[in-house]
Amino acid sequence: MRPWRCVSMAKAPAAPSSTQPDPVSYEAALEELEQLVGRIESGQLPLDQMLAGYQRGAVLLNFCRARLEAVQDQIKVLDEGALQPWVQE
């Protein structure tokens, strides 16, 4: 029997840290997120790029959620503290 030996595996290059700038607007973030999802869903990205894309997508999603919450809070102030359901006329 051969004794087990520890083999050092080469490490994958680290995903780049969040060096990409924050989006300039909700619309820009949403557009980038939609494009990113399309590339990830295509299945054509290498694993490292897919991971980096997923991380960027999480940043974009958090940005969009924060912007939506901020706008919702502003609407509550304008509606005297109560968020009214939207009714199409």
MODELLER restraints for C-alpha pairs under 7 A, 6 or more apart:
rsr = mdl.restraints
at = mdl.atoms
rsr.add(forms.Gaussian(group=physical.xy_distance, feature=features.Distance(at['CA:15:A'], at['CA:48:A']), mean=6.85, stdev=0.5))
rsr.add(forms.Gaussian(group=physical.xy_distance, feature=features.Distance(at['CA:15:A'], at['CA:52:A']), mean=5.80, stdev=0.5))
rsr.add(forms.Gaussian(group=physical.xy_distance, feature=features.Distance(at['CA:23:A'], at['CA:29:A']), mean=5.33, stdev=0.5))
rsr.add(forms.Gaussian(group=physical.xy_distance, feature=features.Distance(at['CA:26:A'], at['CA:64:A']), mean=5.72, stdev=0.5))
rsr.add(forms.Gaussian(group=physical.xy_distance, feature=features.Distance(at['CA:26:A'], at['CA:67:A']), mean=6.62, stdev=0.5))
rsr.add(forms.Gaussian(group=physical.xy_distance, feature=features.Distance(at['CA:29:A'], at['CA:60:A']), mean=5.74, stdev=0.5))
rsr.add(forms.Gaussian(group=physical.xy_distance, feature=features.Distance(at['CA:29:A'], at['CA:64:A']), mean=6.73, stdev=0.5))
rsr.add(forms.Gaussian(group=physical.xy_distance, feature=features.Distance(at['CA:33:A'], at['CA:57:A']), mean=5.90, stdev=0.5))
rsr.add(forms.Gaussian(group=physical.xy_distance, feature=features.Distance(at['CA:33:A'], at['CA:60:A']), mean=6.36, stdev=0.5))
rsr.add(forms.Gaussian(group=physical.xy_distance, feature=features.Distance(at['CA:36:A'], at['CA:53:A']), mean=6.60, stdev=0.5))
rsr.add(forms.Gaussian(group=physical.xy_distance, feature=features.Distance(at['CA:40:A'], at['CA:50:A']), mean=6.19, stdev=0.5))
rsr.add(forms.Gaussian(group=physical.xy_distance, feature=features.Distance(at['CA:75:A'], at['CA:83:A']), mean=6.96, stdev=0.5))
rsr.add(forms.Gaussian(group=physical.xy_distance, feature=features.Distance(at['CA:76:A'], at['CA:82:A']), mean=5.37, stdev=0.5))
rsr.add(forms.Gaussian(group=physical.xy_distance, feature=features.Distance(at['CA:76:A'], at['CA:83:A']), mean=5.08, stdev=0.5))
